[in-house]
């Protein structure tokens, strides 16, 4: 089976959902996580703090430079992810659709290299 990264994206500047909506999202994601585990597709998952908490490290020519913030300057940043095992891309896309519904956000699907 191939492992796939299901990345959840946050968009800076979008209104923050109400506490009730956030709590429902957490409950839906927990339910989705249990479904992935029960199906034997679970590898690992995690939510991330906002992009402004990132530190970027670049080591070039023996010099290490660190900068505050994410590497990419964009409105869209990874907010969380799942690593799953799936028989093929179609199966991974089906999981991504369920994950997207649970977290109410876009989910990008990418296979890991062999």
N, C-alpha and C positions, 0 to 999 in steps of 0.2 A: 504494500500500500504506500501511496505517496503522502508525504506530509505537506499541509497547506497552512499558510499564514492568513488568517482572517483579521484584517486591520479595521478598527473602528475609528472613524474620523470625527473630530470636533472642529467646528468652524468658529474662529474668533469673531466676536461682535454679535453673534446670534444671542437672542434673549435667553437667559437662564430659565429652565422650566420651573414651575412651582414645586414646592416640597412634596405635594401629593403626587405629581407626575414623576418626580425623581424616585420616590419610594416605589411607585408602580414599576418603573423601569428596573430598579434593583431586583424586585420580586420576579419580574419576567426574565431577567438575565439569569438569576439563580435557577429558575425552572428550566431554562434552556441549557444551562451548564449541566444540570442533572440528566437531561435527555441525552446530551452528547456523551456523558460518562456511561450511562446505561447502554448506549449503542456500541461502546468500545472504541469510539472515535477520539476521545479526549487524550491530549498530550499535555497541554499546559495553557494557562490563560492568565491575564492580569489587566488591571486598569492602571492608568498612568495619571500622575498629577499633571496640571496644565503645562503647556509648552514653556511658559515663562520661568519654570523651575529647572529647566534643562541647562546643562553646561556642555559645550562642544569642545572636544579635545582634538587637536591636529598635531601629529608628530611628523615632521619633515626634515630631512637632513640633519638629524641629531638634535633638533630644536623642538620643544613641546610648547604649544600655544593653547591656552584655554580661554574661552570667551563665554560670557553669560548668555543664555538663551539657546534656542534651537538652531541647528545647522541651516535649515531651509527657512527663508523669510517668506512665509505665505500665511494666508488666513486659515488654511486647513492643516491640522496637525493630528498625529496619531493620539487617540485618547485611551485606547485599550486594544487588546488583541486576544485571539485564540490561536493555538497551534493544534491542528486536528490531523487525523489520518483518514483518508478517504480513498475509495477504489479508483476514482477518476475525477476529472474536473466537474462533471455534472453533479456528482454526489457532493463535492465541496461547495458548489454553488447553491445546492439545496440547503446545506447547513448555513451558509452565509445568509440566505433569505430569512431563515428562522432567527438567526442572530440579529439581523438588521431590524426585524420586527420587534424583538425583545428590547434592544437598546435604543430604538427609534432614531437610528442614524445610518449613514452609508457604511458599507462594509466592502473593503477591497479584498480580493482573493488572489493569492500568488503561491505557486508551488515552490517548495524548496529544491535546490539543486541536489542531484544525486551525489 
